[in-house]
Each structure stands twice: as structure tokens, then as C-alpha cells.
Amino acid sequence: MADIAPDQQHRRTVVVESGVTLLAIGLMAWDHLWGNERGLADSFPVDPATFFISLALIVVTAVVVFGFTVRRAAGHPEAVHRSALIHSGIALVLALPLSWLGFPAVVAGGGVALGLQGLRGIHRRVSIAATSVGVLVIVFAILVTTFPTAPDAT
């Protein structure tokens, strides 16, 4: 695989960073402001307090993940694949219980960004696994937010 210039790699990371952060904010706006389980008595905004809590968690998570951990891991190309797998693994664990708050998708984005960086290294398979798990967590976040569970028929 051809070596990627550092500025191109930085651009790729910024695209992933901004993309997953905006996606998570948009999903939380859809879920908590518009409401994906709207009934006849619901009005806009449905749950603004939860939206602002999730917004704060998403922003703090993005600052920590992309401002510190991804930048630090990118400085150590020989270990970037491990950091990618750690980010994606943490996102996978957080996805089921906390997907309604949006921030597991941001953690998964860190795994995707680092996994893409790790594709250049000798641990390519680990980077592919980390990227795949991160993408699956992001897709899961989209699906559970956009398509809520069916109401109980009882």
C-alpha cells in the first residue's frame, strides 16, 4: 500500500472526526427534540433536557477522543492499531446501554480514524478489525436512533 502523506492523513482524521460528531449530534436532535416515537400528545421539543445532556457528552467525548487520544496515538505509528482496537472495543461495550446518549458513536469514530491510519502498518488485519467494529457501532447507533423498537402490543 502506498504511503499516505501526513497532511492527507490529518485531513482524513478531521473528516472522520467532524463527520461522526455531527452525525451523533444530528441523531440526538432527531431522537430527543423531534422524537422518533412521537405520539399524538407529543410536541416539539420532546425532551430538550436529555438532548442537552447528550450534546454535552458528545462534545466532551469528541474533545477527549479526537483532541487527546487519537492525536497521541497517531504520534506512535507502531502502536496505532492497538489504540484503534481499544477505541472500537470500548465503543462496542458502551453501544448497547448508552446508545441513546450518542457518545459511543464518537468513541467508535476514534477507532475508525485510528484504524484507517493503521492500515499502512504491519498490523493491517488488526486495523481492519478495529475499523470494521467502529463502523458497525456507528451503523448500530444510526439504526437504533432512527428506527425505534416497536411498541408493546399488550
PENORLIN-V180604 format. One line per field, one symbol per residue. phi: phi as a letter, one per 30 degrees, with the letter a starting at -180 (. if undefined). A space follows every 10 residues. Layout:
phi: ???
//
This chain:
phi: .ddcdedddd ddddddeddd dddddddddd dccdjcbdcd ddbdddbddd dddddddddd dddddddcdd dddddbedbd dddddddddd dddddddbdd cidedddddd dddddddddd ddcddddddd ddddddddde ddddddcddd dddd
//
